[in-house]
Amino acid sequence: MSTLTTDSDPVLSKSSSGTQSPANDAPSEQDTTAAALYVATAVLEQALDFLVNSVGSDEQLAFQSRLLPGSTIGKHMRHARDHFNLLVQSVGQGKPPYPLSYDVRTRDTPMEKSLSAAREQIRTSIADLKRVFDPDRGIGAEAEVELSAITPFPLSFKSSVGRELWFVALHAIHHFAVIRVLAGELGLVVDHEFGVAPSTLRYRAQNQEGKEARAKI
């Protein structure tokens, strides 16, 4: 069984208020479902932190990028959130194999243009994620998912709950990286960990530790 490590990834230690979570909040590396949920929840909390502490108005949320025509912070945030919601809706109903398609789109929603709506939708997604993947429900990382996609040909893949939890988190980080570009156009102050992959943060942390160790020699 694969495991997801979390101990040295700074991206996983922030709460939605921007404070560091206690180290003992991190799940055991042997509990794949809990580890994947921990990562996914932390990524959504990053989104909430960004919307609370970096974006200050509806106008900034809906600002049309000059560098990436057609892109707005709200659109990328909505798209990233949609993937979490589609997974939650799939796993929250019925039994495995859970049917799942990320091709469903819910464009032009209030959260794309309303900052208060965006914050509320992310809070709801965090709560739904925790509810559906509550340990008492006993949904294991190996539970089967039947993933459908149009590429443009209809395709079907066998996947797992753990893999899809990990995917929606990394997919969101990719869009957060684009959001950083839009935030830069607006001159917004963004946390240095927002939109950065856990592997990159791990590398930076280890590289910094190595520099500090060499400086002591």
N, C-alpha and C positions, 0 to 999 in steps of 0.2 A: 504494500500500500504506500502510495506517495505521501509525502508530508510537506507542509508549508512552514518554513521558518519565519519567525517574527521578531526574535529577540533583538537584533541589531538594525532593524529598519526604522529610522527616525520617522518616516511617514506614518507609521502605525501607532505612534505614541501621543498623538494630539487629539484632544477632544474638540467638540464644536465651539468651545469657548476660547480655543487657542492655548489651553493649558496642557501640561504634560500629564498623561494618565499614569497611575501607579504601575510599576513594573509587574506586579502580581495580577494585573488585569489581563495580561497576555495569556492565551491558552497554551496548553502543552503542545509541543511540536508533534506529538504522537496522535493528537486529535485533529484529524484533517478537516472535518466539517467545522469545528469550532475555529480553527485557524483561518480557514477561508472566509467564514462569516466575520471574523475579527478584521480581516483585511478589507472586505467589502464595506463593512460599517464605517471603518476609519476613512475610507475614500469618500463616502457620502458626507461624513462629518467635515471633511476638508471642504467640500462644496458649500456646506452651510456656513462654515467659518468665512469663506471667501465672500459669500453673499451678504453676510452680516458685517464684516469688518473691512472689506475692500470696495464693494459696489455701494454707491451712496444714493442712487436715484433710478427711477424707471428709464430715464433718458440714457443713462450709461448702460443699462441692461439691454436696451434695444438699439444701441449705437451700431450703425452700418459700417463695417470695416472698409477702409480704403485699400488696405493691403490684401485682404481676402474678401473680394466682392460677394455680397450675399450673406456673409457671416455676421452673427451677433453673439454676444455673450449668452443671451437668453436662449437662442436656438441651440447652441452647443450644450448648454446645461440641460435643456429639455431632452435632447437626443440621448445624452448620457444617462439621464434618469430613466428614460423609457426602457432601456435595456434591463435595469434593475427590476422595474415594475413588471415587465413581461416574464422574467424568470420567477418572480414572486407569485404572479398570477398562475403560472403553470404548475409550480410545485404546491401551491396552496389548494389546488383542486385535484381530487381523484388520487390515484395510486400510480406508481411507476409501471411502465415507462411514461414519463411526463412529456406530453407534446409541447414543443417550443419552437417559435419562429421569431427572429429578430427583425423580420421584414415589415412587421406591423408599424405604422407611423401615425402619430397623433400630432400633426403640425398645427401651428397657429393657436396654441393653447395660451391661457392667461399668463402662465409662468414665463413666457417668452418676452412679455412686455411689462409685467407688473412685478416689482421687486418683492412686495409682500406676498404675492401668490407664489413666487419662486421659492422663497424661504419656507413657506408653509408646505409646498409640495415635497421639498427635500426632507423636511421633518417627518412628513407622513411616510415617505419611502423608507426612512430609517426605522420607524416604528413597525412598518409592515415587514421589513426584512427580519427584524428581531422576532416578530410574532411567528412568522412562517417557519423560521429555522430555530425556534425554541427547542432546546435539547429534549424537552418532554415529548415532543412530537416524534423524536427518534428518526429523523431523516438523515441517513448516512451519506457520506461523500460519494460512495459507490453506487447510490441509487441511479437507475438508468434514466436517461433523457433521450427522447427521439427528436433530434434537431432537424428542422426543415429549412431549406434556403432556396432562393431563386438567384441564379448566377450567370446568365438569365435562365438557365434550364433548371427545372425543379429537381432538387436533390434532397436526400435524406441521409442523416448520419447518426450513428450511435455515440452518445456522449454520457456524461455523468453530472450529477448535481455539483460535486466538488469542482470539476473542471469549469462548469458554467459560472459558478460563483467567482472563481478566479478570473475568468474571461471578462465578466461585466465590470469588475474592478479595474483591470488593466485597460479595457476599452475606454472607461471614463477618464483615466489618467491621460490617455492619448488626447482626448478632447479638452481636458484641462490645460494641456500644453498649448493647444491652439488658443484657448481662452486667455492664456498669458500674453500672447501676441496682441490680442484685442485690448487687453488691459493696458498694455504698454502704449498703444495708440492714445489711450485716454489719460495716461499718466497716473494710473492707479497704483497704489502700493500693494504688492502681493507677497504673501509668505514665500520664502525661498524654497519650500518643499512642495508647494502647490504645482501640480502638473509634472512632477518628476517621478520616474519609475522607482519602485522599491530597490531594484538591483543597482540603480545609479546612486541612490542615497546610501546604500550599503557600501558601495565602492568608495564614495567620498568620505564616509565615516572611517573606513579602514585606512584609506590613504592619509587622512588627517592624523590618525593614531600612529601611523608609521613615521610621519614627519616629526611628531612630538617625541616619539621614542628615539629617533636619530638625533634630535636636538639635545637630548639629555646625555648622549654619549660624549 
